[in-house]
Amino acid sequence: MKKLLAMMLMLLPMLAWGQDLANFVLMPDGTYQTKDGKDFVVIPFEGKTAHQIYQELASNVGSTFNDPSKVMSEVEDASIKIRAFSDNLVMAKPFGFVKDQPYSGHYQLEFKIRDGRVRVSAPIVEENVEFVSYDHKRYDGTFSKLVSKLFKNGVVQEKKRKNYDAMVAYMNGIINRILYTSTVQDANEDW
């Protein structure tokens, strides 16, 4: 719950700036897409060149990840790809556990850059995820199967809504932090 609250607070300054946000939703098959069914969204960066946008996004990746050289590959002024690891991709009950546990794994993000805009591809979570218990036992899972358990007849189950919302907020939070961190910082810091 704390992570969800932190993500929501992180997004508030972006809303105040009136920027268009990337807002992907999670589908029953474990894929992300926009609410209207697309696998990408185009975010305007009015008046900025591809080079300026690239520099801003690369800087934001540096402030988002501990070691950006390990997670980022890029074509200068054209695209940035991220492949990173998260300890909290999905909450689910491993066999024999009473409550939901966090599964970890890799996810991928892609930003294609042109003058005045960025095309943000829907995030991809790699299928192999795992949970390591307090006694160091490893429980393997499949992301799409774990996500499908959040849904019933294509609709998020109310008792699973909190987990679903946290997963969506987490992924959108990372994307929007990469898109907008320096814009928000520049407005709030006078150094």
KAPE-V889763 format. One line per field, one symbol per residue. psi: psi as a letter, one per 20 degrees, with the letter a starting at -180 (. if undefined). burial: + if it has 24 or more other ideal C-beta (glycine too) atoms within 12 Angstrom, else -. A space follows every 10 residues. Layout:
psi=???
burial=???
//
This chain:
psi=hhhggggghh hghhhhijqp qpnqqprhjj qqrrhjjqjr qppqmpjqrh ggggggghgh ghihqgnhhi ipqqopjgqp qporqqilhq prorpiqhrq qpqraqrqqp opprpjrpoo qpqppqgorq pprhjkppoq rpghggghii qpkjppphij gggghggghg ghggghghhj ghggghhipn .
burial=--++--+--+ +--+----+- ++++++++-+ ++++-----+ +-+-+----+ --++-+++++ ++-++----- ++-+----++ ++-+-+-+++ ++-+------ ++++++++++ +++----+++ ++++++++++ +-------+- +-++-+++++ +----+---+ --++++++++ ++++++++++ ++++------ -
//
